[in-house]
Amino acid sequence: MCFLANNGVFNMALVKASLKLFGGDTVVVRCSDKCHIHLMSERETPAELDVLSVQGCSDAYLTVPWSGTWKVLIDSHNQSLEHSISYVPA
């Protein structure tokens, strides 16, 4: 994915993961650089979709409100981003 700004092209690194979690579990995301971290539920309809986000952080602790499959999305301008995604059971 590329974004055009200031007459130049900026490449954005994207990391995606999917986790089956129980309500109350906490997703722990650690990155080597500041980035945007999003945790999105996989619900059937957009009205049920839930998104938890933090911006400009290198670490995030996000607690899921209900059981199900959750997608983790990390976006950063750093092409050599190091990261880890784990969770702490409720």
C-alpha positions as CSV (number, residue, x, y, z in Angstrom):
1,M,0.0,0.0,0.0
2,C,1.4,3.4,-1.0
3,F,0.4,6.9,0.0
4,L,1.3,9.9,-2.1
5,A,2.4,13.0,-0.1
6,N,4.8,15.9,-0.6
7,N,5.4,14.9,-4.2
8,G,6.9,11.6,-3.0
9,V,5.7,8.1,-2.3
10,F,5.6,6.7,1.2
11,N,5.4,2.9,1.7
12,M,3.5,1.6,4.6
13,A,4.3,-1.7,6.3
14,L,1.2,-3.8,7.2
15,V,1.1,-6.8,9.6
16,K,-2.1,-8.8,9.9
17,A,-3.0,-11.7,12.3
18,S,-6.1,-13.5,13.4
19,L,-6.7,-14.8,16.9
20,K,-9.5,-16.9,18.5
21,L,-10.0,-15.3,21.9
22,F,-12.3,-15.4,24.9
23,G,-14.0,-12.4,26.4
24,G,-11.6,-10.7,28.9
25,D,-8.4,-11.9,27.2
26,T,-5.8,-9.2,26.6
27,V,-3.9,-8.9,23.4
28,V,-0.3,-7.7,23.8
29,V,1.3,-6.0,20.8
30,R,4.9,-4.9,20.9
31,C,6.6,-3.0,18.0
32,S,10.1,-1.7,17.4
33,D,8.7,1.6,16.3
34,K,5.7,3.8,16.9
35,C,2.7,2.5,14.8
36,H,-1.1,2.3,14.7
37,I,-2.5,-0.9,16.2
38,H,-6.1,-2.0,15.5
39,L,-8.0,-5.0,17.0
40,M,-11.2,-5.8,15.0
41,S,-13.9,-8.3,15.7
42,E,-15.1,-10.7,13.0
43,R,-18.8,-10.2,13.4
44,E,-21.5,-11.1,10.8
45,T,-22.9,-7.5,10.3
46,P,-21.2,-4.1,10.4
47,A,-23.5,-3.1,13.2
48,E,-21.9,-5.7,15.4
49,L,-18.3,-4.9,14.3
50,D,-16.1,-3.7,17.1
51,V,-12.8,-1.9,16.7
52,L,-10.2,-1.1,19.4
53,S,-7.4,1.1,18.3
54,V,-4.3,2.9,19.5
55,Q,-2.2,5.3,17.5
56,G,1.5,6.4,17.8
57,C,2.4,3.7,20.3
58,S,5.1,1.0,20.2
59,D,3.2,-1.2,22.8
60,A,-0.5,-1.9,23.3
61,Y,-2.6,-3.9,25.7
62,L,-6.1,-4.4,24.3
63,T,-8.8,-6.4,26.2
64,V,-11.4,-8.1,24.1
65,P,-15.0,-7.6,25.3
66,W,-16.4,-10.9,24.0
67,S,-15.3,-14.3,22.7
68,G,-14.7,-14.9,19.0
69,T,-12.2,-14.3,16.2
70,W,-10.3,-11.0,16.3
71,K,-8.1,-9.5,13.7
72,V,-4.9,-7.6,14.6
73,L,-3.7,-5.0,12.2
74,I,-0.4,-3.1,12.7
75,D,0.5,-0.3,10.3
76,S,3.7,1.6,10.3
77,H,5.9,3.7,8.0
78,N,8.9,1.6,9.1
79,Q,9.6,-1.1,6.4
80,S,11.8,-3.1,8.8
81,L,9.3,-3.2,11.7
82,E,9.9,-5.9,14.3
83,H,6.9,-7.0,16.2
84,S,5.3,-9.5,18.5
85,I,1.7,-10.4,19.1
86,S,0.6,-12.4,22.1
87,Y,-2.3,-12.6,24.5
88,V,-2.8,-13.0,28.2
89,P,-5.8,-15.3,29.1
90,A,-8.5,-13.8,31.3
